[in-house]
Amino acid sequence: MKNFKIYIIGLLTIFGSLSGCDEGFDELNTNKVDPTTLTPSFLMNNAIINTSFQDGFGTLVHLSYTFPIVQQIVTPFGSSLSGGNYNQNNVDNTARIWTTYYRTVVRDIVDVIQKTQGVEASSNTYHAARIWKAYVFQMLTDTYGDVPYFEAGKGFSEEIISPKYDSQEAIYKDILKELDEASAALDAAKTADPTDILYGGNVIKWKRFGYSLMLRAAMRLTKADPTLAQTYVAKAVAGGVMQANADNAATRHTALYVNWLADHLGAREKANYYLAAPFVDYLKTTNDPRLKAIAVRYVGAKSGSEQVIARATTDPSQQIGMPMGYDNVSIAQTFPTLGVASLWDFSQVNINTVLNRTAAPTYHVTHAQTQLLLAEAAVRGWVTGDPATYFTNGVTANLEQFAEYGANAAIPSADIQAYVQAHPLDVSTTEKSLEQINTQYWVASFLNGSELFANFRRSGYPALAPNPYPGREITEEAFIRRLNYPDTELVVNQANVNEALTRQGPNKLDVRVWWDKK
């Protein structure tokens, strides 16, 4: 019995010692280095950066689709680079905006909104995030049509892993509502985030961005819902849109955050992409001073390795755009007529100016675009003011914007004035005005793929000839009207995809989205 008591006492001593080891256990086993949550400001900046396709390969959706569809940049090569150049469905590249945005941008921006909603000290961050969310979802719905919107980005917070698809009409109405509320609620008297990568916490510029984006979204509905469009155009103007190029919404690149389109075209795709003939020809015909900053040609090059500085010229008269409708074999038949040595002899985007990987900004919404949209709104009678003045202001702003690409891209003031004076707005008919305004919008939106694609479909301008490539997969329309949903969605979210297709139409490149009326 004595031994048993000793045994019990020993056990109690051991257990007591073990329980004593629990003291401070939680603190000891907490990782004080790796974060378990991220601050809203970090998430916000990450969303903005990734909207500019910082994954590198996201740029392929523009190189493969938006740029060739609007006939500004094109490649004659197929396989992984095929898309709008052949009017074909490339399942890898059509999915890239979807994948990049839903997996990173949407996730982050929804998280910012959830973390800052109702937090007085974060009021401006909350409303700025609502504006950025509207910007991101406008691009998503413009590209694909009906998409997950109200339930998107809530996989972690609400365990919604199969979000329903919302109609584009419902999405646009909520985007306009969000931009209206968020832009008005931004308050310069309240705390701002100085680490904000877009405007450095300048609330006034965020407000102007919000109202300018509202103008863009409203103008997208000129055919689908002109009454609603006019209402929100008026709200945007009353709220206060961008006043100068200093208000431009742009990602400013550095060695840490490089321009990934520039990085792509300056490296692995350097010899694959060329300025399209319709774009180069328009700039040459109109004696546009932007061509000298945009284009470079390696005269006489017979291979990618021969595209060297010794052959380079930026002389506008020497630029030759690549014609539409050819592959890398059939294009050889154009060489004698066009006076080029090979496909590598056509003009390209200048990687030392407008596509400098560290100095060239990525523009999201600009003062120039805003003024041109106001010119169209004035032609329609939706805003007061002279359409010709808005038009001149917009063209001038874009010409002056080229100085932001660096000294070698800056256009002299005398050249700007000469060009503007030589190309006043033609007000003889409404249609001529609309064509001229939206053709200039096409030039002013160079390298902004999503906006180029959307405004071309909405306005019908510039008046481009359909791509004549013989292997086209579109049969109902002359141009691609949307991009297909990713194959992964057809597998993991099939019921919701099918519901959207029943409402919108087949998952095809030539199906029009809601606002894209004939």
C-alpha positions as CSV (number, residue, x, y, z in Angstrom):
1,M,0.0,0.0,0.0
2,K,2.8,2.3,0.8
3,N,4.4,1.6,-2.6
4,F,1.0,2.3,-4.3
5,K,0.8,5.8,-2.5
6,I,4.3,6.6,-3.6
7,Y,3.3,5.6,-7.2
8,I,0.3,7.8,-7.2
9,I,2.2,10.7,-5.8
10,G,4.8,10.2,-8.5
11,L,2.2,10.2,-11.2
12,L,0.7,13.4,-9.9
13,T,4.1,15.0,-9.8
14,I,4.7,14.0,-13.4
15,F,1.3,15.2,-14.6
16,G,1.8,18.4,-12.6
17,S,5.1,18.9,-14.4
18,L,3.5,18.2,-17.8
19,S,0.6,20.6,-17.2
20,G,3.2,23.2,-16.1
21,C,4.7,22.8,-19.6
22,D,1.4,24.2,-21.0
23,E,2.1,27.6,-19.6
24,G,3.0,29.9,-22.4
25,F,2.4,27.1,-24.9
26,D,0.2,29.1,-27.3
27,E,2.5,32.1,-27.3
28,L,5.5,29.8,-27.9
29,N,3.9,28.1,-30.9
30,T,2.6,31.3,-32.6
31,N,4.6,32.2,-35.7
32,K,5.5,35.8,-35.2
33,V,7.1,36.2,-38.6
34,D,4.6,34.8,-41.2
35,P,1.4,36.9,-41.4
36,T,-2.0,35.2,-41.0
37,T,-3.8,38.2,-42.4
38,L,-2.9,41.0,-44.7
39,T,-3.7,44.7,-44.3
40,P,-6.3,46.2,-46.6
41,S,-3.7,48.7,-48.1
42,F,-1.5,45.8,-49.1
43,L,-4.4,43.9,-50.7
44,M,-5.6,47.0,-52.5
45,N,-2.2,47.6,-54.0
46,N,-1.8,44.0,-54.9
47,A,-5.2,44.1,-56.7
48,I,-4.2,47.2,-58.7
49,I,-0.9,45.7,-59.7
50,N,-2.4,42.4,-60.8
51,T,-5.0,44.2,-62.8
52,S,-2.1,45.2,-65.0
53,F,-1.4,41.5,-65.6
54,Q,1.7,41.2,-63.4
55,D,1.7,37.4,-64.0
56,G,3.3,38.0,-67.4
57,F,1.2,35.6,-69.3
58,G,-2.0,37.5,-68.8
59,T,-0.8,39.9,-71.4
60,L,-1.4,37.2,-74.0
61,V,-5.1,37.7,-73.9
62,H,-4.5,41.2,-75.4
63,L,-1.8,40.1,-77.7
64,S,-3.9,37.2,-78.9
65,Y,-7.3,38.8,-79.0
66,T,-8.1,42.4,-78.2
67,F,-5.2,44.0,-80.1
68,P,-5.7,41.9,-83.3
69,I,-9.5,42.3,-83.2
70,V,-9.2,46.1,-83.3
71,Q,-6.3,45.7,-85.7
72,Q,-3.5,47.5,-83.9
73,I,-1.1,44.7,-83.1
74,V,-1.0,41.3,-84.8
75,T,1.1,38.2,-85.2
76,P,1.2,35.9,-88.2
77,F,2.0,32.9,-86.0
78,G,-0.4,30.3,-84.9
79,S,-0.3,27.5,-82.2
80,S,-0.1,29.1,-78.7
81,L,-0.2,32.6,-80.3
82,S,-3.4,32.1,-82.3
83,G,-6.6,33.9,-81.5
84,G,-7.9,37.1,-83.1
85,N,-5.3,37.0,-85.8
86,Y,-7.1,33.9,-87.2
87,N,-10.5,34.5,-85.7
88,Q,-10.2,31.3,-83.8
89,N,-10.8,30.1,-80.3
90,N,-7.6,29.5,-78.3
91,V,-8.8,28.1,-75.0
92,D,-5.6,28.9,-73.1
93,N,-5.7,32.6,-74.1
94,T,-9.4,33.3,-73.9
95,A,-9.3,32.2,-70.3
96,R,-6.5,34.5,-69.1
97,I,-8.5,37.6,-68.0
98,W,-10.9,35.3,-66.2
99,T,-8.2,33.3,-64.4
100,T,-6.0,36.3,-63.5
101,Y,-8.8,38.4,-62.2
102,Y,-10.9,35.9,-60.3
103,R,-8.0,34.2,-58.7
104,T,-6.2,37.3,-57.6
105,V,-7.7,40.7,-58.2
106,V,-11.4,39.9,-57.4
107,R,-10.3,37.9,-54.3
108,D,-8.2,40.7,-53.0
109,I,-10.5,43.6,-53.7
110,V,-13.5,41.8,-52.2
111,D,-11.4,41.1,-49.1
112,V,-10.5,44.8,-48.9
113,I,-14.2,45.8,-49.0
114,Q,-15.1,43.3,-46.3
115,K,-12.3,44.3,-44.0
116,T,-12.9,48.1,-44.3
117,Q,-16.7,48.3,-44.5
118,G,-18.0,50.2,-41.4
119,V,-14.5,51.1,-40.2
120,E,-14.5,54.9,-40.0
121,A,-10.7,55.2,-40.2
122,S,-10.7,53.2,-43.4
123,S,-13.6,54.9,-45.1
124,N,-11.7,56.3,-48.0
125,T,-10.0,52.9,-48.6
126,Y,-13.4,51.2,-48.6
127,H,-14.8,53.5,-51.2
128,A,-11.7,53.4,-53.4
129,A,-11.9,49.6,-53.3
130,R,-15.5,49.8,-54.5
131,I,-14.4,52.0,-57.4
132,W,-11.6,49.5,-58.3
133,K,-14.0,46.6,-58.0
134,A,-16.3,48.3,-60.5
135,Y,-13.4,48.9,-62.9
136,V,-12.4,45.2,-62.7
137,F,-15.8,43.8,-63.1
138,Q,-16.6,46.1,-66.0
139,M,-13.6,44.5,-67.9
140,L,-14.8,41.0,-66.9
141,T,-18.3,41.5,-68.1
142,D,-17.3,43.4,-71.2
143,T,-15.0,40.5,-72.1
144,Y,-17.3,37.5,-71.4
145,G,-20.9,38.9,-70.9
146,D,-22.7,37.3,-67.9
147,V,-20.2,36.5,-65.2
148,P,-20.2,35.8,-61.4
149,Y,-20.6,39.2,-59.7
150,F,-22.7,39.4,-56.6
151,E,-21.3,36.1,-55.2
152,A,-17.8,36.4,-56.6
153,G,-14.7,36.5,-54.4
154,K,-16.6,35.0,-51.4
155,G,-15.2,31.5,-51.4
156,F,-13.3,32.0,-48.2
157,S,-15.6,34.4,-46.3
158,E,-18.9,32.7,-47.2
159,E,-17.8,29.4,-48.7
160,I,-19.4,30.2,-52.0
161,I,-17.3,28.0,-54.4
162,S,-19.8,27.8,-57.2
163,P,-21.0,31.4,-57.7
164,K,-24.0,32.1,-59.8
165,Y,-23.7,34.1,-63.0
166,D,-25.4,37.5,-63.1
167,S,-26.8,39.1,-66.2
168,Q,-24.7,41.8,-67.7
169,E,-27.7,44.2,-67.3
170,A,-27.8,43.6,-63.6
171,I,-24.0,43.9,-63.3
172,Y,-23.9,47.2,-65.1
173,K,-26.7,48.7,-63.1
174,D,-24.9,47.8,-59.8
175,I,-21.6,49.1,-61.2
176,L,-23.1,52.5,-61.9
177,K,-24.8,52.5,-58.5
178,E,-21.5,51.6,-56.8
179,L,-19.6,54.3,-58.7
180,D,-22.2,56.9,-57.8
181,E,-22.2,56.1,-54.1
182,A,-18.5,55.5,-53.7
183,S,-17.3,58.5,-55.6
184,A,-19.6,60.8,-53.7
185,A,-18.6,59.3,-50.3
186,L,-14.9,59.8,-50.8
187,D,-13.9,62.6,-48.4
188,A,-10.6,64.5,-48.5
189,A,-11.1,65.6,-44.9
190,K,-10.8,62.0,-43.7
191,T,-7.8,59.7,-43.4
192,A,-6.3,58.6,-46.7
193,D,-3.8,55.8,-47.4
194,P,-0.4,57.3,-48.4
195,T,0.8,53.9,-49.6
196,D,-1.9,53.8,-52.3
197,I,0.0,52.8,-55.4
198,L,-2.5,54.5,-57.8
199,Y,-2.8,58.1,-56.4
200,G,-0.7,58.1,-53.2
201,G,-3.8,58.7,-51.1
202,N,-5.0,61.7,-53.1
203,V,-8.8,61.5,-52.5
204,I,-9.7,64.2,-55.0
205,K,-8.0,62.2,-57.8
206,W,-9.8,59.1,-56.7
207,K,-13.1,60.9,-56.9
208,R,-12.3,62.1,-60.5
209,F,-11.3,58.6,-61.4
210,G,-14.6,57.3,-60.0
211,Y,-16.7,59.8,-61.9
212,S,-14.7,59.3,-65.1
213,L,-15.2,55.6,-64.9
214,M,-18.9,56.2,-64.3
215,L,-18.9,58.2,-67.6
216,R,-17.2,55.3,-69.4
217,A,-19.7,52.8,-68.0
218,A,-22.7,55.0,-68.8
219,M,-21.5,55.5,-72.4
220,R,-21.3,51.7,-72.8
221,L,-25.1,51.7,-72.6
222,T,-25.8,54.1,-75.5
223,K,-27.6,51.4,-77.4
224,A,-28.7,49.1,-74.6
225,D,-30.3,51.6,-72.3
226,P,-29.9,55.2,-73.5
227,T,-32.1,56.7,-70.8
228,L,-30.0,55.1,-68.0
229,A,-26.8,56.1,-69.9
230,Q,-27.9,59.7,-70.1
231,T,-28.8,59.8,-66.4
232,Y,-25.4,58.6,-65.3
233,V,-23.5,60.7,-67.8
234,A,-25.1,63.7,-66.1
235,K,-24.2,62.4,-62.7
236,A,-20.6,61.9,-63.7
237,V,-20.2,65.4,-65.1
238,A,-21.9,66.9,-62.0
239,G,-19.6,64.9,-59.7
240,G,-16.5,66.1,-61.5
241,V,-14.4,64.0,-64.0
242,M,-10.7,64.2,-64.7
243,Q,-9.4,67.7,-65.4
244,A,-5.9,67.0,-66.7
245,N,-3.4,64.3,-67.5
246,A,-2.2,64.5,-63.9
247,D,-5.5,62.8,-63.0
248,N,-4.9,59.8,-65.2
249,A,-5.4,56.4,-63.5
250,A,-2.2,54.6,-64.4
251,T,0.1,52.0,-62.9
252,R,3.5,53.6,-62.8
253,H,6.2,51.0,-63.3
254,T,9.6,50.6,-61.8
255,A,12.2,47.9,-61.6
256,L,10.0,46.2,-59.0
257,Y,6.7,46.5,-60.9
258,V,7.7,46.3,-64.5
259,N,5.3,46.8,-67.5
260,W,4.6,43.2,-68.3
261,L,3.4,43.8,-71.8
262,A,6.7,45.6,-72.4
263,D,8.5,42.8,-70.7
264,H,6.8,40.2,-72.9
265,L,7.4,42.1,-76.2
266,G,10.9,42.9,-75.3
267,A,11.9,39.3,-74.5
268,R,10.2,36.0,-75.5
269,E,7.7,37.5,-78.0
270,K,10.0,40.2,-79.4
271,A,10.0,38.9,-82.9
272,N,6.5,37.6,-83.0
273,Y,4.2,40.7,-82.9
274,Y,3.9,43.6,-85.3
275,L,1.9,46.8,-85.7
276,A,-1.1,46.1,-87.9
277,A,-1.5,47.8,-91.3
278,P,-4.9,49.5,-90.6
279,F,-3.4,51.2,-87.5
280,V,-0.1,52.3,-89.2
281,D,-1.8,53.4,-92.4
282,Y,-4.3,55.6,-90.5
283,L,-1.5,57.3,-88.5
284,K,0.5,57.8,-91.7
285,T,-2.4,59.1,-93.7
286,T,-3.3,61.7,-91.1
287,N,0.4,62.7,-90.5
288,D,-0.1,61.7,-86.8
289,P,3.0,62.7,-84.7
290,R,2.3,59.8,-82.4
291,L,3.5,57.3,-85.0
292,K,7.1,58.3,-84.5
293,A,6.9,57.5,-80.8
294,I,4.9,54.3,-81.2
295,A,6.6,52.5,-84.1
296,V,10.1,51.1,-84.9
297,R,11.0,49.1,-88.0
298,Y,14.2,47.0,-88.4
299,V,14.6,47.7,-92.1
300,G,15.6,44.6,-94.1
301,A,15.6,42.2,-91.2
302,K,15.2,38.6,-92.4
303,S,15.0,37.0,-89.0
304,G,14.4,37.9,-85.4
305,S,18.1,37.9,-84.8
306,E,18.5,40.6,-87.4
307,Q,16.2,43.0,-85.6
308,V,19.1,45.0,-84.3
309,I,19.7,48.7,-83.5
310,A,21.7,49.3,-86.6
311,R,18.6,48.5,-88.7
312,A,16.1,50.5,-86.5
313,T,14.2,53.5,-87.8
314,T,11.4,55.5,-86.2
315,D,10.9,57.6,-89.3
316,P,7.1,57.6,-89.9
317,S,7.5,57.5,-93.7
318,Q,9.4,54.2,-93.4
319,Q,6.9,52.4,-91.2
320,I,5.0,49.5,-92.8
321,G,2.2,47.7,-90.9
322,M,1.6,44.0,-91.2
323,P,-1.5,43.2,-93.3
324,M,-4.4,41.3,-91.7
325,G,-5.5,37.8,-92.8
326,Y,-2.2,36.0,-93.2
327,D,-0.2,33.4,-91.4
328,N,3.6,33.1,-91.3
329,V,3.6,31.2,-94.6
330,S,1.0,33.0,-96.7
331,I,2.2,36.4,-95.7
332,A,5.2,36.0,-98.0
333,Q,3.0,36.8,-101.0
334,T,2.7,40.4,-99.8
335,F,6.5,41.1,-99.5
336,P,7.1,42.3,-103.1
337,T,4.1,44.7,-103.1
338,L,4.8,46.1,-99.7
339,G,8.6,46.3,-100.2
340,V,9.7,44.3,-97.2
341,A,12.4,41.6,-97.0
342,S,10.5,39.2,-94.7
343,L,7.8,39.2,-92.0
344,W,10.4,40.4,-89.5
345,D,10.7,43.6,-91.6
346,F,7.3,45.0,-90.6
347,S,6.9,47.8,-88.0
348,Q,6.7,46.9,-84.3
349,V,5.8,48.7,-81.1
350,N,8.8,50.6,-79.8
351,I,10.1,49.0,-76.7
352,N,12.3,52.0,-75.9
353,T,9.4,54.5,-75.7
354,V,5.7,53.4,-75.3
355,L,6.8,50.0,-74.1
356,N,9.7,50.7,-71.9
357,R,9.5,48.1,-69.3
358,T,10.2,50.4,-66.3
359,A,9.2,53.8,-67.6
360,A,6.0,53.2,-69.6
361,P,2.9,53.4,-67.5
362,T,-0.1,51.1,-67.9
363,Y,-3.1,53.4,-68.4
364,H,-6.5,52.4,-67.1
365,V,-8.7,55.6,-67.5
366,T,-7.3,58.8,-68.9
367,H,-8.2,62.5,-69.2
368,A,-8.0,62.1,-73.0
369,Q,-10.5,59.2,-73.1
370,T,-12.8,61.1,-70.8
371,Q,-12.8,64.3,-73.0
372,L,-13.6,62.2,-76.1
373,L,-16.5,60.5,-74.4
374,L,-17.8,63.9,-73.3
375,A,-17.5,64.9,-77.0
376,E,-19.8,62.1,-78.0
377,A,-22.1,62.8,-75.1
378,A,-22.3,66.4,-76.3
379,V,-23.1,65.3,-79.8
380,R,-25.9,63.2,-78.4
381,G,-27.2,66.2,-76.5
382,W,-26.6,64.6,-73.1
383,V,-24.2,67.2,-71.7
384,T,-23.8,70.9,-72.3
385,G,-20.7,72.3,-74.0
386,D,-19.2,72.3,-77.5
387,P,-18.5,68.8,-78.9
388,A,-15.6,70.3,-81.0
389,T,-14.0,71.7,-77.9
390,Y,-14.2,68.4,-76.0
391,F,-12.8,66.7,-79.0
392,T,-9.9,69.0,-79.4
393,N,-9.2,68.8,-75.6
394,G,-9.2,65.0,-75.8
395,V,-6.8,64.7,-78.8
396,T,-4.5,67.3,-77.3
397,A,-4.5,65.5,-74.0
398,N,-3.4,62.3,-75.6
399,L,-0.7,63.9,-77.6
400,E,0.6,65.6,-74.5
401,Q,0.3,62.3,-72.6
402,F,3.1,60.8,-74.7
403,A,5.6,62.9,-72.7
404,E,4.9,60.5,-69.8
405,Y,6.7,57.7,-71.8
406,G,9.9,59.7,-71.6
407,A,11.8,62.3,-73.5
408,N,12.1,60.2,-76.7
409,A,8.4,59.9,-76.9
410,A,7.4,63.5,-76.1
411,I,5.7,65.3,-78.9
412,P,6.7,69.0,-79.4
413,S,4.0,71.6,-78.7
414,A,4.3,72.9,-82.2
415,D,3.5,69.5,-83.7
416,I,0.6,69.0,-81.3
417,Q,-0.9,72.3,-82.3
418,A,-0.4,71.6,-86.0
419,Y,-2.1,68.2,-85.8
420,V,-5.0,69.5,-83.8
421,Q,-5.6,72.4,-86.2
422,A,-5.4,70.1,-89.2
423,H,-8.0,67.7,-87.7
424,P,-11.0,69.6,-86.2
425,L,-14.2,67.8,-85.5
426,D,-16.4,67.3,-88.5
427,V,-19.8,68.4,-87.3
428,S,-21.6,68.2,-90.7
429,T,-23.5,65.1,-89.6
430,T,-23.9,63.3,-86.3
431,E,-22.5,60.1,-87.8
432,K,-19.4,61.8,-89.1
433,S,-18.8,63.3,-85.7
434,L,-19.3,59.9,-83.9
435,E,-16.9,58.2,-86.3
436,Q,-14.2,60.8,-85.9
437,I,-14.5,60.9,-82.1
438,N,-14.4,57.1,-81.7
439,T,-11.6,56.7,-84.2
440,Q,-9.5,59.1,-82.1
441,Y,-10.6,57.1,-79.1
442,W,-9.1,54.1,-80.8
443,V,-5.8,55.9,-81.1
444,A,-6.0,57.4,-77.6
445,S,-6.6,53.9,-76.1
446,F,-3.6,52.3,-77.7
447,L,-2.3,49.4,-75.6
448,N,-5.4,49.5,-73.4
449,G,-6.7,46.2,-74.8
450,S,-10.0,45.7,-72.9
451,E,-11.2,49.3,-73.5
452,L,-10.2,49.1,-77.2
453,F,-12.2,45.9,-77.7
454,A,-15.2,47.2,-75.8
455,N,-15.5,50.6,-77.4
456,F,-15.0,49.2,-80.9
457,R,-18.0,46.9,-80.4
458,R,-20.1,49.6,-78.8
459,S,-19.4,52.4,-81.3
460,G,-18.7,50.4,-84.5
461,Y,-15.6,52.6,-85.1
462,P,-13.1,52.8,-86.5
463,A,-14.6,51.4,-89.7
464,L,-12.3,48.4,-90.1
465,A,-12.5,45.8,-92.8
466,P,-13.1,42.3,-91.4
467,N,-10.1,40.1,-91.0
468,P,-10.1,38.0,-94.1
469,Y,-8.1,35.0,-92.7
470,P,-9.6,31.9,-94.4
471,G,-9.5,29.6,-91.4
472,R,-11.9,31.7,-89.3
473,E,-14.2,30.0,-86.7
474,I,-16.7,32.8,-86.4
475,T,-19.7,32.4,-88.7
476,E,-22.5,34.8,-87.4
477,E,-20.5,38.0,-87.2
478,A,-17.7,39.8,-89.1
479,F,-15.7,40.3,-85.9
480,I,-15.2,38.5,-82.6
481,R,-17.8,39.9,-80.1
482,R,-16.8,38.2,-76.8
483,L,-14.4,35.7,-75.4
484,N,-15.4,32.2,-74.4
485,Y,-15.8,31.1,-70.8
486,P,-12.9,28.9,-69.6
487,D,-13.2,25.2,-70.0
488,T,-12.6,24.9,-66.2
489,E,-15.8,26.7,-65.5
490,L,-17.7,24.2,-67.7
491,V,-16.5,21.5,-65.4
492,V,-16.5,22.9,-61.9
493,N,-19.5,25.4,-62.2
494,Q,-21.5,23.7,-65.0
495,A,-25.0,24.4,-63.7
496,N,-24.4,28.1,-63.4
497,V,-22.6,28.3,-66.7
498,N,-25.5,26.6,-68.5
499,E,-28.0,29.0,-66.9
500,A,-26.0,31.9,-68.2
501,L,-25.7,30.4,-71.7
502,T,-29.5,29.8,-71.8
503,R,-29.9,33.6,-71.1
504,Q,-27.0,34.9,-73.2
505,G,-26.5,32.5,-76.0
506,P,-24.0,29.8,-77.0
507,N,-20.4,29.9,-75.6
508,K,-19.1,31.3,-78.9
509,L,-16.8,34.1,-80.0
510,D,-19.4,35.7,-82.2
511,V,-22.2,36.0,-79.6
512,R,-23.0,39.6,-78.6
513,V,-23.1,40.6,-75.0
514,W,-26.1,42.5,-73.6
515,W,-25.0,46.1,-74.4
516,D,-23.5,45.2,-77.8
517,K,-26.6,46.0,-79.9
518,K,-26.7,46.1,-83.7
